[in-house]
Amino acid sequence: YCSDLREHREEMAEMIESSSPSALLSHLPMLHDLADEAPQDLADEWQVFVGALDDLDQAIEDAGVQPSDFEDGKPPAGLSAAERKAIEDAATQIQSEDVVQAASGIEQQGRDVCKVNLGL
């Protein structure tokens, strides 16, 4: 797991520093790989973190749009009220206390055990 974190450190930094609204979603495969390799004591944190991203990705896909279609956090025209609400709810979930705490736990483990600063 620690070697995987080190291997993906640059990619993680680019993802975190990106101003693109699709940065996290475009890196979902890498995040899933890290989650799969995570030690047992981090499995719950990774599940919460990538689960929230998966929910947003699914809501966007269900609406038939792309993450890059959003400008300044605003959804593209033509979405139904239900599609807009599903996307907004999923985006709000990413900022929830549970997801923030999960990301913090992942970051802390990376720093303390792996000596890698992820910047989550």
C-alpha positions as CSV (number, residue, x, y, z in Angstrom):
1,Y,0.0,0.0,0.0
2,C,2.7,2.5,1.0
3,S,4.7,1.8,-2.2
4,D,1.4,2.3,-4.2
5,L,0.9,5.7,-2.5
6,R,4.4,6.7,-3.3
7,E,4.0,5.6,-6.9
8,H,0.8,7.7,-7.3
9,R,2.0,10.7,-5.3
10,E,2.5,13.0,-8.4
11,E,-0.9,11.9,-9.8
12,M,-2.5,12.6,-6.5
13,A,-0.9,16.0,-6.3
14,E,-2.1,16.9,-9.8
15,M,-5.6,15.7,-8.9
16,I,-5.7,17.7,-5.7
17,E,-4.2,20.9,-7.2
18,S,-6.4,20.8,-10.3
19,S,-9.1,23.4,-10.6
20,S,-11.0,21.1,-12.9
21,P,-14.4,20.0,-11.5
22,S,-13.8,16.5,-12.9
23,A,-10.3,16.0,-11.3
24,L,-11.5,13.6,-8.7
25,L,-13.8,11.7,-11.0
26,S,-11.2,11.3,-13.7
27,H,-8.9,9.7,-11.2
28,L,-11.4,7.2,-9.9
29,P,-9.6,4.1,-11.3
30,M,-6.4,5.1,-9.4
31,L,-8.4,5.8,-6.2
32,H,-10.1,2.4,-6.5
33,D,-6.7,0.8,-6.9
34,L,-5.4,2.4,-3.8
35,A,-8.6,1.5,-1.9
36,D,-8.2,-2.1,-2.9
37,E,-4.6,-2.1,-1.6
38,A,-5.3,-0.3,1.6
39,P,-4.7,-2.0,4.9
40,Q,-7.7,-3.4,6.7
41,D,-7.7,-0.5,9.3
42,L,-8.3,1.9,6.4
43,A,-10.8,-0.1,4.4
44,D,-13.8,1.8,5.9
45,E,-12.3,5.2,5.2
46,W,-11.5,4.3,1.6
47,Q,-15.0,2.9,1.1
48,V,-16.6,6.1,2.4
49,F,-14.3,8.3,0.3
50,V,-14.5,6.4,-3.0
51,G,-18.2,5.5,-2.4
52,A,-19.1,9.2,-2.3
53,L,-17.2,9.8,-5.6
54,D,-18.8,6.7,-7.2
55,D,-22.2,8.1,-6.2
56,L,-21.5,11.5,-7.9
57,D,-20.0,9.7,-10.9
58,Q,-23.2,7.6,-11.2
59,A,-25.5,10.6,-10.8
60,I,-23.7,12.4,-13.6
61,E,-23.7,9.4,-15.8
62,D,-27.4,8.8,-15.2
63,A,-28.1,12.4,-16.3
64,G,-26.2,11.7,-19.5
65,V,-23.7,14.5,-19.0
66,Q,-19.9,14.6,-18.4
67,P,-18.2,16.2,-15.4
68,S,-16.5,18.6,-17.9
69,D,-20.0,19.9,-18.8
70,F,-20.2,21.7,-15.5
71,E,-18.9,25.3,-15.5
72,D,-18.1,27.0,-12.2
73,G,-20.0,24.2,-10.4
74,K,-23.1,24.9,-12.3
75,P,-24.8,21.9,-14.1
76,P,-25.4,22.2,-17.8
77,A,-28.8,23.2,-19.2
78,G,-31.3,20.6,-20.0
79,L,-31.2,18.5,-16.9
80,S,-34.4,17.5,-15.3
81,A,-35.1,18.6,-11.7
82,A,-34.6,15.0,-10.5
83,E,-31.3,14.7,-12.3
84,R,-30.1,18.1,-11.0
85,K,-31.1,17.1,-7.4
86,A,-29.4,13.7,-7.7
87,I,-26.2,15.4,-8.8
88,E,-26.4,18.1,-6.2
89,D,-27.1,15.6,-3.4
90,A,-24.1,13.5,-4.5
91,A,-21.9,16.5,-4.6
92,T,-23.0,17.6,-1.2
93,Q,-22.3,14.1,0.1
94,I,-18.6,14.5,-0.8
95,Q,-18.4,17.5,1.5
96,S,-20.1,15.7,4.3
97,E,-18.4,15.3,7.7
98,D,-18.2,11.5,7.1
99,V,-16.3,11.9,3.8
100,V,-14.1,14.7,5.2
101,Q,-13.2,12.5,8.2
102,A,-12.5,9.5,5.9
103,A,-10.2,11.6,3.7
104,S,-8.5,12.9,6.8
105,G,-7.9,9.4,8.1
106,I,-6.4,8.3,4.8
107,E,-4.2,11.4,4.8
108,Q,-3.1,10.8,8.4
109,Q,-2.2,7.1,7.7
110,G,-0.3,8.1,4.6
111,R,1.8,10.6,6.6
112,D,2.3,8.6,9.8
113,V,2.8,5.1,8.4
114,C,3.9,5.6,4.8
115,K,5.6,9.0,5.1
116,V,3.7,10.3,2.1
117,N,1.8,13.6,2.2
118,L,-1.3,13.1,0.0
119,G,-2.8,16.5,0.5
120,L,-6.4,15.3,0.7
